[in-house]
Amino acid sequence: MAFDDTEMEGFQDNSTIPDNYIYDDIDNIKSGLCEKEHVARIGSIAVPIFYSIVVIFSVVGNVLVLAIISLYETLKSLTNIFILNLALSDLLFTLGLPFWACYYIWGWTLGHVACKAVSFIFSAGFYSSILFLVLMTVQRYMAVVHPLSDWERGQHINLILIATWVVSISAALPALIQSSVMSDQGKLYCELESTEAYLAVTYKQNVFFICAFMVMSFCYIRILQIVFKSRTNKRHRTIRLIFCLVAVFFVGWAPYNLVIFLKTFTYHQIPFFTDCDVTHHLDYALYVCQLLAFSHCCLNPVFYVFVGVKFRNHLKVILQKIFQRPSNTGPSPSRTAVFQSLGSMY
């Protein structure tokens, strides 16, 4: 497929190239483009199915978290405050997944305003979720290493929460400002308007992940040092839990951040990364890593909440109320009686 000079001028800006094409080779741009129809076809099948599963589990899990905190817990606890905000962040993140699932199938059909709104909400949920995971890690660190600090007494907690949401919203603003609906061959796309915007967003996500992982690693290493010195029976269970938390966060987000970083080499036109085979492999890797990373919103309730004994007991009470038939042999126990029976298990 050949292009004349006039046609080639329109392709010098990468933002005018649809996502399912990329340059084959820097030295042979005029010889053609890498077709990505097969890659896009696989994505239009696998991604919506997986996103649908993640949405179901995330909504159920995080709504249960909110219900447990509302019915049985108090917001005087720092842990509960962070868990509540983490659940809200994950639900905010989850809110965008159904739209992206439809996008992979039919393209963007909801208009310019919806494109900006969904991109912004999705990004705000993404950044706030990571930040609240970090805050929960810092809270665990302070509780173990500095148990008598002002942090543990909950001072300035409102300021911390406001600052976290302000940072998250600020980080998501480029998605609101620079997202736009673009058309190619009759199909509409909700994308960032320029290559520069794409690169800036990608590098910002990389920095967020690296900083978050460094903070979490430092906190958990210090916690492990304290735990190893203790002689409690809970030591081995605590070590296993900490290992799971760090491993799930790293396995979920590290491959995704690595792949999106490598894909920026294509936009910088580094020769090896403009080869068709390489770009195909990166596209397939991005699908897998993206699905793995985005599933974190439905895993958070499991690893950060339901591992707690109190939350498991509260969940049992809720499930019994939902699925157990009321008995006609006598009056049902009051909430006070339920609390008393649970209190002996703490």
N, C-alpha and C positions, 0 to 999 in steps of 0.2 A: 504494500500500500504506500503510494508516494504522495508527498505534499509539495506544493510549490512554495516559494518564499513567503508569499502573503499568508498562506495557511500556517506556516511554521511560526510566524510572528505571534499568532494567537496562542501558540502552545508554549511559549517561553515562560509564561507565568504558570507555575504548577497548580495554582488555585483554579485554573480553568479546565484542568483535566479531571474527568470523572474518576471516582474512587476505584472503579473496576479496571482501570488502565494505569500503566506506569511505563516510563521509558525503558526500552530494551537495553540500550547501551549509549553512553555519552557520545561516542564517536560515530554512532550509526542511528541517530535520532530520526533521520529522514527515511530510514529503511522500514520503520514501523513501530508499533507499540505492543507491549505484552498484553494479550487478552486475558482477562480474569473472569470470564463468564462461568467457568467450572467452579472456581473458588467461590464466587458470589452465589451460585446455585446451592452449593453445600451449606453455606452460611444461612441461606434463606430457609433451610429445613432444620438444621441442627440448633441454631441459636434460638429461634422462637420456642421450640420445644423445651429446651433447657431453661430459658428465662421464665417460662410458665411454671415450671416445677419450683424454681427458686422463689418466685412471687408467692406461691401458695404456702410454702414452708416458712418464708420470712414473715408474711402477714400473720399466720397462725401463731408462730413462736413469739414474735414481738408484741402482738396484741395480748397474749397470755402474760407476758412480762408486765405490761402496763396494768392488766387486771389484777395481778398478784400484788403489785406495789400499791395500787389504789385501795384494794380491799383489806389487805392484811399487814402492810408495812407502813413505816413512817418516813417522811422526807427529812427528818432530823438527822438521818444517817447519811454520811458522805457517799458511801457505797451505793445506797439506794438512789441518791440524786444523780450520780453518774450513770447508773444502770438505766434510769428513766430517760435521760437525755440520749444515751446510746441507742435505746430502742426507738426513740423518735427520729434519730438520725438515720437508722437503718430503714425505718418505714418511709422516710423522705426519699432515700436512695431507691427503695423498692418501687416507689410511685412512678419512676421513670421507665422501669423495665418493660411494662406492657406496651408502652409507646414505641420503644426501640424494637420490641419483638415484631410489632406490626410493620415497623419501618423496614426491617429486613425482608419482609414478604412483599409489600406493595409499594415501598418507597414512602416519602413523606406526603401525606394527604391532608394535613390538619392546618396548613397555612403558616404564615410568617410569624405571627404573634405566639402561636403554640410552640413553634420551633424554638424560639428564644426562651419561653417559659419552661418548657420541659428540660432543655439543656441546662438552664440555671438551677432548677430544683434538683436535678440529678447530680450536678456538680456540688451543690451545697451539701447534699446528703453524703456524698463521697468524702469531702474534706472533713465535715463535722464528725463523721463516724470514726475516721482515723484519729482525729484529735481527742475524742472522748475515750478511745481505746488507750491512748497515751496517758490521759489523765487518770484513768482507772489503774494503770500500771504505777504511776507516780503515787497514787493514794495507797496502794499496797506497799510500796517502798517506804513511805513515810510511816505507815502503821507498824511496820516491822523494825525499821532501822531508827526512826525518830518518833517513837510513840507518844511523846509528851509535847510535840511541837504545836504551834498555832494552827498548822494545817489540819491536824487531827481534831482540833476543837471546832473546825468549820468556819474559822474567821475568813472573811473576804470571799466566801464561796460564791456569792451572787456576782461579784465582780469577775471572778474567774469564768463563770458560766457565760456572762455577757461577752467577755473578751473572746471566748472560744467561738461563739456564734458569729461575732463580728468578723473574726479572722476567716471563718468558713465562708461567710457570705462574700467577703472581699475577694477571697481566692476564686469564688465562682462567678464573679462579675464579668470576666472576659467571655465566658460562655453566653451570658445574657447579651453583651454588647456586640460580640463578633460572630454569633451564630446567624445563619441566614439560609433561606430556601433557594436552591439553585436547580436549574433544569438541564437535563441532558437526554436527548433522544426521546423526549416525551415523558421521562420519569423524573420526579422531583426528589431532591436530596436536602436534608437538613445537616449542614456542615459549617465548619469555621470558614470565614470568608477568604482567608489568605494562608499561604504557607507559613509566614512569620507567626501568625496567631497559633497555628497548629504546633509549631516547634516550641513556642513559649509555654503553651499549656502542657505539652509533653514533659519538658524539662522541669516545670513546676511540680508536676506529679512525682517525678523522680526525686526531686529534693525533699518533698513531703515524706516520701517513703523512707529515704535514707535517714533523715533526721528522726522520724518516728521509731525506726528500728534501732537506731543507736541509743535513744533514750530508753526504750523498752529493754534492750540488752543490758545496759548498765544497771538499771533498777533490778532486774531479775537476777543478775550475777550477785549483786549485793544482798538480795534476799536469800539466795542460796547459801551464801557465806554464813549468814545468821542461822539459817535452818540447820546447816550441817553441824553447827556448834551446839544446837539444842538436843535434848534427849527425849523428846516427846514421841509418843506413838504415832503421831500424825506426820512425822518427818518425811517418810517415804511417799506417802500420798501427796504431800505438798510438792515434793520434788517432781513427781510424775505430772501433776497438774501444771506446774510452771513450765515444764518441758513441752507439754501439749499446747499451751497458750502461745509460746514463742514459735514453736514449729508450725502451727496452723497459720499464724500471721505471716511468717516468712514464706512458707510454701504457697500460700494464697497470693501474696502480692509481689514477691521477688521475681518470679518468672514473667509476670505481666509487665512490670517496670523494665525488665531487661529487654523484652521484645519491642516495646514501644520506643525504647531508646535506640535499639538497633535499626528500627524502621526510619528513624530520622536520618540515618546515613544515606538512605535513598534520596531524600529531599536535598541533601547536600551534594548529591551526584558523585559519591565515592564509587569508583568503578566496580568493585566486587559486589556491592549491594544494589547495583542497577541491573545485574544479570537476571534474566527472567526466572530461572530455576530458584535463585536465592530469594527473589521477591515472593514466589509462590510458597516456598517453605516458611517464610516469615508470616505470610497471610494465614496459613494454616495454624502456625504456632500461636498467632495472636488470637484466633478463635478459641483454641483450647485454654490458653492462659487467661483470657478475658472471662471465660465461663468459670474458671476456677477462682479467680479473684472476686468476681461479682457474687459468687455464692457465699461469700463471707458474711453477708447481711443476714442469712438464715442460720449460719453456724454460731454467731455471737450469742444468741439466747442459750444455746447448749453449753458452750464453753465458759461463758462469763456469768451465767445465772443459774442454770439448772444443776450445775455441779454442787451448789450449796444445799446443805441439808434442809434449811428452813424453807427455801423455795420449792424443793421437791415435796415437802410436806404440804405446803400451800397448794401446789399443783394437784396433789392427790385429793384434797378437799374439793377443789373446783371440779375436777373430773367426776368425783362421786356425786356432786350436786347435779351435774349435767346428765350423766348416764344411769345413775341408780334410781330405780323406781321408789317412790315414797311408800313407806310401810303404813298399813292401816291398823297395826296392832298397838300403836302408841304414838304419842306426839314426837315430832322430829326434834333432835337436839338443837338447842339454841346456839347462837354464835358464841356466847360466853362459854358454853360447854365445849364447843369445838376448840376455842383458844386454850382452855384449860388442858384439854387432852393433848394439844400440840405443844403446850408449854413444857410438859414433862419430857419431850423428845429433844429439846434444844440443849 
